[in-house]
Amino acid sequence: MRTSLLFSCLFFLLTINTQAQTDVAVTDEELGKYATAMDSVNELTLELMDSITLMVKNTTVVNAARYNDLSKIVNDENKLAEAKATPEEIAFVKSVADYKSKGTSEINAAFQSLAKDYVGAATFNKVKKALAADAELKGKYDSLMEELKKDNVRTVE
């Protein structure tokens, strides 16, 4: 009886596993669209980081090290007082934080639009799930991302 039950459970699990693998088959076109969308989001993120770097680099209000220190405590009045932060420094750090927040919101909106409108929500989720489960597909995706990255232009040095 136990052997029969064990075989029944094993057969059931194999059936589910086969069905799950069938459901996540990803075409080259789907993978390409997913990779293009992710590359676009990555590029937008890098552009935002580059802009912030330039803002900090080109200001006379604080140097980069001071900015980094103050950005960690900008919402804590007591720590800002301990750090002897000037009103100008605080204003600059807050303006960069606001710029970053706005840019992040724009990137999130672009990400959602690409996932929904360009890739398709169901396809996006299918590819994401398949990448987590299939090492061969992940390798193909990584190669595709490296190829797409070659076309990206960086302006900050």
N, C-alpha and C positions, 0 to 999 in steps of 0.2 A: 504494500500500500504506500509506504513512504517513498519507495523508488518511483512509483507511478506519479505521485504528487511532485517529486523532485523533477522528473522529466517534463511534467506539465508546466511547472513554473519556468524551467529552463526554456522550453519551447515558446512560452509566452514572452519572456524577456528577449529572446532572439527575434521574435516577430516585431516587438516594439522597436528594438534597435534597428532592424532593417527598415521599418517604416520611417523612423527618425532620420536615418541616413538618406532615404529617398526624398524626404521633405526638404532637406537642406542642400540639394545639388545646386551648385552655383555655375552659371554660364560665364564664359569669358567676357561677354558684354556686361553682365551684371557686376562682375568683379571690377571691370574697367570703369564703370560709372561710379561705383562705390569708391574706388581709389582716387578718381578725379575729384569727387566731392571732398574726400578727406584731405587730399593735397591742397585744395582750395582753402579749406578751413585752416590747415597748418600754415599756409602762406599768409592768410589774413592775421593769424596770431603772431607770426614772426614780424609782419609789418607793424603791428601795434607795439610789440616789444621794441622794435627799432625806433619807432617814433618816441617812445618813452625814454629810451637811451639817449636820443638826440636832445630831447627836452632837458634832461639832467646834465648832459655834457655841455650844452650851450648856455646854461644859466650862469649868472654871476652871483646868485643868491646863496647856493650851497654847492659844495663839491660832491662827487659821487658817494664817497664814504659817509659823509654827513647825511646826505639824502637817504641812504640805505638805513642808517641808524634811526633817523627821525620817522621814516615811513612805517617802521615797526611800532612806534609809540604815538603816532599822530593823534589818536583818539583818546589818549590818556593825559589829561591836563597836568597831573602830578609828575609824571615821568618827563613831560615836555619841560616843566619848570626845573626839574633836576638836571636836564640836559642843557638848560639855559638856551632853549630855542627862541629865536626872535620871531616877532609877528610875521615878518617877511618870509622866513624859512617855513613857518607853519602854513602860511597861505600858499606858498609854492608847492609844498608836499601835498596839501589838500587838493590843489588844482590838478596835479598829476594823478592823484587817486581818482578824482572825478573823471578825468580824461580816460583813464584806464577802465573805469566802470562803464562809461558810455561805449567805449570801443568793444569791451567784452559783451555788452548787450547786443551790439550790432553783429558781432561774430556769431553769437548764439542764434540770432534771427536768421542769419545767412545759413548757418548749419542746419537749422530746422527746415528752411526752405529747400536747400539742396537735398536733404534726406527725403522730404515729402514730395517735392515737385520734380526734381531731376532724377533721383534714383528710384523713388517710390518707397513709401513707408514700409510696406510688407517686404519688398526686396532688400531694403536697407537692413532691416532686422534679420532677415534670412542670411544675408552675407555676413553680418556681424557675428551671428551665432555660429555660422559655419567656420569662420576664421578662428574662433575660440576652440573648435572641436577638431579641426583638420589641419595638421601640421604641413602637409603638402600644399594645401591652398594658401596657408599663411606664408609659406616661402614664396609662392607665386605672387602674392600680394606685396610682400616686402620688396621683391625685385621690381615690380611695377611702380611702387612708390619711389624707389631709387631712381628709376628712369624718369618719372614725372618731376622729381626734385631737380633734375638737371636743367629744366626749363625755367625754374624760379630764379628771380633776380634779387640779389641782396644789395642794399645801398649803404648800410652802416658798416664801418670798419672798426 
